[in-house]
């Protein structure tokens, strides 16, 4: 039987995690429909939309990196019941979201005509892929604000509101997709326009929901003397940004390598990646809950609770992703059929999905270990691990395999599997060897200054 304290901790984890998990799963299911709608236009349309998906992933990861910093800061203040600190940190998140969103907006619009060429895309899809990326990049300032607002709400243990808003946003995207892609016959441009409108509307609602909360609402006074808080946020966010940038650039390079193998192979690769997403997003939901609760336990100075959250989060995540991995292995083929009628793409994608499904528990261990580090404000060590894994294992082995062994898509995904295994062990082993306690004490001392 689980002890009373552990039962309460388990309930806290699940109460915070389940809305995030539900949000991620529902959003992914709606993205499945989104991808399937475009997929009905043919392999070239699918490749046009998915070519820049890794870049879009990078953009989202950069925004999430700043969200990690805000969660670490606000959750610790929430644990200390520091209401004034929360308001000031909420204002910090707002300022950072504007700066980041506008910067990414300017960069992405300027590179959109050249990005498909840089990624070695087939000349037949370059124009459409560039147009798609340009249109969805128009929403970047709004996306940045939405991510920061959602992170602020989760840091005060409200994960339900972001779930509802994001679900509504995705439903709007699907409805607009149908209208613009089919009746209005706008094709890939229609899919891009639907994404832009849904992101923009969703961010406005998310920001209003966050700043109507009394804990997070701030005045002009809270916007003053922000330099120390911005410095603290950047000390957490920049290593996390570097981690995600390095990792995502690795994914972009990885996608470029696969893209050079032909349109059919790349379509199978990109669809399989999208298909796998549903089966590992529960892990990311639990990572978000873990980061928040770890931060709160640090603010409270409750070492016992900290250890309970750490141990239970790891156990729940690994068990959950063992189950999802089994489902992915069993249903790999029918899942691929949802996205495309092309039998060559289906068979190729199902083959790699069956293989990668076996590693989902390891992937889950990696995700939750990152969440523990992030909750403790440690983003530098994950950066070192991610960098070596992405470039020293995944990219290097893929390049060598393609150049000297002529490996297939299956071989390329083996390289991805080895990368995930390395990251999981490199993050987990130090935590169980006492590094977590040292990080806890360091964070506590920093809060007491």
C-alpha positions as CSV (number, residue, x, y, z in Angstrom):
1,X,0.0,0.0,0.0
2,X,1.2,3.5,-0.8
3,X,1.8,5.6,2.3
4,X,-0.4,8.7,3.0
5,X,2.3,11.2,2.1
6,X,3.1,9.4,-1.1
7,X,-0.6,9.2,-2.0
8,X,-1.0,12.9,-1.6
9,X,2.1,13.5,-3.7
10,X,0.8,11.1,-6.4
11,X,-2.5,12.9,-6.4
12,X,-0.8,16.3,-6.8
13,X,1.3,15.0,-9.7
14,X,-1.7,13.5,-11.5
15,X,-4.0,16.5,-10.8
16,X,-1.4,18.8,-12.5
17,X,-0.2,16.4,-15.1
18,X,-3.5,15.0,-16.4
19,X,-4.8,18.2,-18.0
20,X,-1.3,18.8,-19.6
21,X,-1.3,15.2,-20.8
22,X,-4.9,15.5,-22.1
23,X,-4.0,18.8,-23.8
24,X,-1.0,17.3,-25.5
25,X,-2.8,14.2,-26.6
26,X,-5.9,16.0,-27.9
27,X,-3.7,18.6,-29.7
28,X,-1.7,15.8,-31.3
29,X,-4.8,14.0,-32.4
30,X,-6.0,17.2,-34.0
31,X,-2.6,17.6,-35.7
32,X,-3.1,14.1,-37.0
33,X,-6.3,15.3,-38.7
34,X,-4.4,18.4,-39.9
35,X,-1.6,16.3,-41.4
36,X,-4.1,13.9,-42.9
37,X,-6.0,16.7,-44.6
38,X,-2.9,17.9,-46.3
39,X,-1.8,14.3,-47.0
40,X,-4.9,13.8,-49.2
41,X,-3.4,16.4,-51.6
42,X,-0.5,14.0,-52.3
43,X,3.1,13.3,-51.1
44,X,4.4,16.6,-52.5
45,X,1.9,18.6,-50.4
46,X,2.8,16.6,-47.3
47,X,6.5,17.1,-47.9
48,X,5.9,20.9,-48.4
49,X,4.2,21.3,-45.1
50,X,6.5,18.9,-43.2
51,X,9.8,20.1,-44.6
52,X,10.0,23.0,-42.2
53,X,8.4,21.2,-39.3
54,X,11.7,20.7,-37.5
55,X,12.3,24.5,-37.8
56,X,8.9,25.2,-36.4
57,X,9.7,22.7,-33.6
58,X,12.9,24.7,-33.0
59,X,10.8,27.9,-32.7
60,X,8.4,26.3,-30.3
61,X,11.3,25.0,-28.2
62,X,12.9,28.4,-28.0
63,X,9.7,29.8,-26.6
64,X,9.3,26.9,-24.2
65,X,12.8,27.5,-23.0
66,X,11.8,30.9,-21.7
67,X,8.6,29.2,-20.3
68,X,10.9,26.8,-18.3
69,X,12.6,29.8,-16.7
70,X,9.3,31.4,-15.7
71,X,7.9,28.1,-14.3
72,X,11.1,27.6,-12.2
73,X,10.9,31.2,-10.9
74,X,7.1,31.5,-10.3
75,X,6.7,28.0,-8.8
76,X,9.4,28.7,-6.2
77,X,7.7,32.0,-5.3
78,X,4.4,30.1,-5.2
79,X,5.9,27.6,-2.7
80,X,7.1,30.5,-0.5
81,X,3.8,32.3,-0.8
82,X,5.6,35.3,-2.2
83,X,2.6,37.1,-3.9
84,X,4.6,40.2,-4.9
85,X,7.4,38.1,-6.3
86,X,4.9,36.2,-8.5
87,X,3.5,39.4,-9.9
88,X,6.9,40.8,-10.7
89,X,7.9,37.5,-12.4
90,X,4.7,37.4,-14.4
91,X,5.7,40.9,-15.7
92,X,9.1,39.5,-16.5
93,X,7.5,36.7,-18.6
94,X,5.5,39.3,-20.5
95,X,8.5,41.4,-21.4
96,X,10.6,38.4,-22.4
97,X,7.7,37.0,-24.6
98,X,7.5,40.3,-26.5
99,X,11.2,40.5,-27.1
100,X,11.6,36.9,-28.2
101,X,8.5,36.8,-30.4
102,X,9.4,39.9,-32.3
103,X,13.0,38.7,-32.8
104,X,11.9,35.3,-34.1
105,X,9.3,37.0,-36.3
106,X,12.0,39.2,-38.0
107,X,14.4,36.3,-38.5
108,X,11.9,33.8,-39.9
109,X,10.3,36.2,-42.4
110,X,13.7,37.1,-43.8
111,X,14.9,33.4,-44.3
112,X,11.6,31.9,-45.5
113,X,12.4,32.1,-49.2
114,X,15.8,30.4,-48.8
115,X,15.0,27.8,-46.1
116,X,13.7,25.0,-48.4
117,X,16.9,25.2,-50.5
118,X,19.1,25.1,-47.5
119,X,17.3,21.9,-46.4
120,X,18.0,20.2,-49.8
121,X,14.3,19.9,-50.6
122,X,13.2,18.7,-54.0
123,X,12.9,21.7,-56.3
124,X,9.3,20.8,-57.0
125,X,8.2,21.6,-53.4
126,X,10.6,24.5,-52.6
127,X,8.2,27.4,-53.5
128,X,5.2,26.0,-51.6
129,X,7.3,25.0,-48.6
130,X,8.7,28.6,-48.4
131,X,5.3,30.2,-48.7
132,X,3.9,27.9,-46.0
133,X,6.7,28.8,-43.6
134,X,6.3,32.5,-44.3
135,X,2.6,32.6,-43.5
136,X,2.8,30.6,-40.2
137,X,5.8,32.7,-39.1
138,X,3.5,35.8,-39.1
139,X,2.0,34.4,-35.8
140,X,5.3,34.2,-33.9
141,X,4.8,37.2,-31.6
142,X,1.4,35.8,-30.6
143,X,2.7,32.3,-30.1
144,X,5.5,33.6,-27.8
145,X,2.9,35.5,-25.7
146,X,0.7,32.4,-25.5
147,X,3.5,30.1,-24.4
148,X,4.6,32.5,-21.6
149,X,1.0,33.0,-20.4
150,X,0.4,29.2,-20.3
151,X,3.7,28.6,-18.4
152,X,2.8,31.3,-15.8
153,X,-0.6,29.6,-15.2
154,X,0.9,26.1,-14.9
155,X,3.5,27.5,-12.4
156,X,0.6,28.4,-10.0
157,X,-0.9,24.9,-10.5
158,X,-3.5,25.8,-13.1
159,X,-3.0,23.4,-16.0
160,X,-6.7,23.2,-16.9
161,X,-7.1,26.7,-18.4
162,X,-4.2,26.2,-20.9
163,X,-5.7,22.8,-21.8
164,X,-9.1,24.3,-22.7
165,X,-7.6,27.3,-24.6
166,X,-5.2,25.1,-26.6
167,X,-7.8,22.5,-27.4
168,X,-10.2,25.3,-28.7
169,X,-7.3,26.7,-30.8
170,X,-6.7,23.4,-32.4
171,X,-10.4,22.9,-33.2
172,X,-10.4,26.3,-34.9
173,X,-7.4,25.2,-36.9
174,X,-9.1,22.0,-38.1
175,X,-12.3,23.8,-39.1
176,X,-10.4,26.5,-41.0
177,X,-8.2,23.8,-42.6
178,X,-11.3,22.1,-44.0
179,X,-12.7,25.4,-45.4
180,X,-9.5,26.8,-46.8
181,X,-8.0,23.6,-48.2
182,X,-11.1,22.0,-49.8
183,X,-14.1,24.3,-50.5
184,X,-11.8,27.3,-51.2
185,X,-9.1,25.1,-52.9
186,X,-6.2,27.0,-51.3
187,X,-4.2,23.8,-50.7
188,X,-0.9,24.3,-48.8
189,X,-1.5,28.1,-48.5
190,X,-4.9,27.3,-46.9
191,X,-3.3,25.1,-44.3
192,X,-0.8,27.8,-43.5
193,X,-3.5,30.5,-43.2
194,X,-5.6,28.3,-40.9
195,X,-2.5,27.8,-38.6
196,X,-1.8,31.6,-38.5
197,X,-5.4,32.5,-37.6
198,X,-5.7,29.8,-34.9
199,X,-2.4,30.7,-33.3
200,X,-3.3,34.4,-33.2
201,X,-6.8,33.9,-31.7
202,X,-5.6,31.3,-29.3
203,X,-2.8,33.5,-28.0
204,X,-5.2,36.5,-27.3
205,X,-7.5,34.2,-25.3
206,X,-4.5,32.6,-23.4
207,X,-3.0,36.0,-22.4
208,X,-6.4,37.3,-21.2
209,X,-6.9,34.2,-19.1
210,X,-3.5,34.5,-17.5
211,X,-3.5,38.2,-16.7
212,X,-7.1,38.1,-15.3
213,X,-5.8,35.8,-12.5
214,X,-5.1,37.9,-9.4
215,X,-1.8,36.0,-8.7
216,X,-0.4,36.9,-12.2
217,X,-2.0,40.2,-12.9
218,X,0.5,43.0,-12.8
219,X,0.6,46.8,-13.0
220,X,3.1,49.3,-14.4
221,X,4.9,49.2,-11.0
222,X,5.8,45.6,-11.5
223,X,7.4,46.4,-14.9
224,X,9.9,48.6,-13.2
225,X,13.4,47.5,-11.9
226,X,13.1,44.3,-13.9
227,X,16.9,43.9,-14.6
228,X,17.6,41.4,-11.7
229,X,14.6,39.2,-12.6
230,X,15.4,39.3,-16.4
231,X,19.0,38.3,-15.5
232,X,17.8,35.4,-13.4
233,X,15.3,34.3,-16.1
234,X,18.0,34.5,-18.8
235,X,20.4,32.4,-16.6
236,X,17.9,29.6,-16.8
237,X,16.4,30.2,-20.2
238,X,19.6,30.7,-22.3
239,X,21.1,27.3,-21.5
240,X,17.7,25.7,-22.1
241,X,17.4,27.7,-25.4
242,X,20.9,26.5,-26.3
243,X,19.8,22.9,-25.5
244,X,16.8,23.1,-27.7
245,X,18.6,25.0,-30.5
246,X,21.4,22.5,-30.6
247,X,19.0,19.6,-30.5
248,X,16.6,21.1,-33.0
249,X,19.4,22.1,-35.4
250,X,20.4,18.5,-35.1
251,X,16.9,17.5,-36.1
252,X,16.9,19.9,-39.0
253,X,20.2,18.5,-40.2
254,X,18.8,15.0,-39.6
255,X,15.7,15.9,-41.7
256,X,18.0,17.3,-44.4
257,X,19.9,14.0,-44.5
258,X,16.6,12.1,-44.9
259,X,15.3,14.7,-47.4
260,X,18.2,13.9,-49.7
261,X,17.0,10.3,-49.8
262,X,14.0,11.2,-51.9
263,X,10.5,12.6,-51.5
264,X,8.9,9.2,-50.7
265,X,11.4,8.4,-48.0
266,X,11.1,11.9,-46.5
267,X,7.3,11.7,-46.5
268,X,7.5,8.4,-44.6
269,X,10.0,9.9,-42.2
270,X,8.0,13.1,-41.5
271,X,4.7,11.3,-41.1
272,X,6.2,8.6,-38.8
273,X,7.7,11.4,-36.6
274,X,4.2,13.0,-36.5
275,X,2.6,9.6,-35.7
276,X,5.1,8.9,-32.9
277,X,4.3,12.2,-31.2
278,X,1.0,11.0,-29.8
279,X,2.7,8.2,-28.0
280,X,5.4,10.3,-26.2
281,X,3.5,13.5,-25.4
282,X,2.2,12.0,-22.1
283,X,5.8,12.1,-21.0
284,X,6.1,15.8,-21.8
285,X,2.9,16.4,-19.8
286,X,4.4,14.7,-16.8
287,X,7.6,16.6,-17.3
288,X,5.7,19.9,-17.1
289,X,4.0,18.8,-13.9
290,X,7.2,17.5,-12.4
291,X,9.0,20.8,-13.1
292,X,6.3,22.8,-11.4
293,X,6.0,20.6,-8.3
294,X,9.8,20.3,-7.9
295,X,10.0,24.1,-8.0
296,X,7.2,24.5,-5.4
297,X,8.9,21.9,-3.1
298,X,12.1,23.9,-3.3
299,X,10.2,27.1,-2.4
300,X,8.6,25.3,0.5
301,X,11.9,23.9,1.7
302,X,10.3,20.4,1.9
303,X,13.1,17.9,1.1
304,X,11.0,14.8,1.8
305,X,8.3,16.1,-0.6
306,X,11.0,16.8,-3.2
307,X,12.2,13.2,-3.1
308,X,8.7,11.8,-3.3
309,X,7.9,14.0,-6.3
310,X,11.1,12.9,-8.0
311,X,10.7,9.2,-7.4
312,X,7.0,9.0,-8.3
313,X,7.3,11.2,-11.4
314,X,10.0,8.8,-12.8
315,X,7.9,5.7,-12.0
316,X,4.7,7.1,-13.4
317,X,6.4,8.3,-16.6
318,X,8.2,5.0,-17.3
319,X,5.1,2.9,-16.7
320,X,2.9,5.2,-18.8
321,X,5.3,5.2,-21.8
322,X,5.8,1.4,-21.6
323,X,2.1,1.2,-22.2
324,X,2.0,3.8,-25.0
325,X,5.0,2.2,-26.6
326,X,3.2,-1.1,-26.7
327,X,0.2,0.5,-28.4
328,X,2.4,2.2,-31.0
329,X,4.1,-1.1,-31.8
330,X,0.7,-2.9,-32.3
331,X,-1.0,-0.1,-34.3
332,X,1.9,1.3,-36.3
333,X,0.5,0.3,-39.7
334,X,-3.1,1.5,-39.3
335,X,-1.8,4.8,-37.8
336,X,0.3,5.4,-40.9
337,X,-2.7,4.7,-43.1
338,X,-4.5,7.6,-41.4
339,X,-2.0,10.1,-42.9
340,X,-1.5,8.9,-46.5
341,X,-2.9,6.6,-49.1
342,X,0.6,6.0,-50.6
343,X,1.3,2.3,-49.8
344,X,5.1,2.8,-50.1
345,X,5.0,5.6,-47.5
346,X,2.8,3.5,-45.2
347,X,5.0,0.4,-45.2
348,X,8.2,2.4,-44.8
349,X,6.8,4.5,-41.9
350,X,5.3,1.5,-40.1
351,X,8.6,-0.4,-40.1
352,X,10.4,2.4,-38.3
353,X,7.5,3.0,-35.9
354,X,7.5,-0.6,-34.8
355,X,11.2,-0.4,-34.0
356,X,11.2,3.0,-32.2
357,X,8.1,1.9,-30.1
358,X,10.3,-0.4,-28.1
359,X,12.4,2.6,-26.8
360,X,9.5,4.7,-25.5
361,X,10.1,3.8,-21.8
362,X,13.8,5.0,-22.3
363,X,12.5,8.2,-24.0
364,X,10.2,8.7,-21.0
365,X,13.1,8.4,-18.6
366,X,15.0,11.1,-20.5
367,X,12.0,13.4,-20.5
368,X,11.2,13.2,-16.8
369,X,14.9,13.5,-15.9
370,X,15.0,16.8,-17.8
371,X,11.9,17.9,-16.0
372,X,13.6,17.4,-12.6
373,X,16.6,19.4,-13.7
374,X,14.5,22.2,-15.0
375,X,12.4,22.4,-11.8
376,X,15.7,22.8,-9.9
377,X,16.7,25.6,-12.3
378,X,19.5,23.5,-13.9
379,X,19.6,23.8,-17.7
380,X,23.3,23.7,-18.3
381,X,23.8,20.0,-17.8
382,X,20.9,19.0,-20.1
383,X,22.5,21.3,-22.7
384,X,25.8,19.3,-22.6
385,X,23.9,16.0,-22.9
386,X,21.6,17.1,-25.7
387,X,24.5,18.6,-27.7
388,X,26.6,15.4,-27.6
389,X,23.6,13.2,-28.2
390,X,22.3,15.1,-31.2
391,X,25.6,15.7,-33.0
392,X,28.0,13.1,-31.6
393,X,25.6,10.2,-32.0
394,X,22.5,10.9,-34.1
395,X,24.1,13.1,-36.9
396,X,27.6,11.6,-36.9
397,X,26.3,8.0,-37.1
398,X,23.7,8.9,-39.8
399,X,26.3,10.6,-42.0
400,X,28.7,7.7,-41.7
401,X,26.0,5.2,-42.3
402,X,24.6,7.0,-45.4
403,X,28.0,7.7,-46.8
404,X,29.8,4.4,-46.3
405,X,27.0,1.8,-45.6
406,X,24.1,3.1,-47.7
407,X,21.7,2.6,-44.8
408,X,17.9,2.9,-45.3
409,X,15.4,4.9,-43.3
410,X,15.4,2.1,-40.8
411,X,19.1,2.5,-40.2
412,X,18.8,6.2,-39.8
413,X,16.1,5.7,-37.1
414,X,18.5,3.2,-35.3
415,X,20.9,6.2,-35.0
416,X,18.0,8.2,-33.5
417,X,17.3,5.4,-31.0
418,X,20.9,5.2,-29.9
419,X,20.8,9.0,-29.3
420,X,17.7,8.7,-27.1
421,X,19.2,5.9,-25.1
422,X,22.4,7.9,-24.4
423,X,20.4,11.0,-23.3
424,X,18.3,9.0,-20.9
425,X,21.2,7.4,-19.2
426,X,23.3,10.5,-19.1
427,X,20.6,12.5,-17.4
428,X,19.2,9.8,-15.1
429,X,22.4,8.2,-13.6
430,X,23.8,11.5,-12.1
431,X,20.4,12.2,-10.6
432,X,20.3,8.9,-8.7
433,X,24.0,9.4,-7.7
434,X,23.3,12.4,-5.5
435,X,23.4,15.3,-8.0
436,X,19.7,16.1,-7.4
437,X,20.4,16.8,-3.7
438,X,23.3,19.2,-4.5
439,X,21.1,21.0,-7.0
440,X,18.3,21.3,-4.5
441,X,20.6,22.8,-1.8
442,X,22.1,25.2,-4.4
443,X,18.6,26.4,-5.5
444,X,17.5,26.8,-1.9
445,X,20.5,29.0,-1.1
446,X,19.9,31.1,-4.1
447,X,16.3,31.7,-3.0
448,X,17.3,32.7,0.5
449,X,19.7,35.5,-0.7
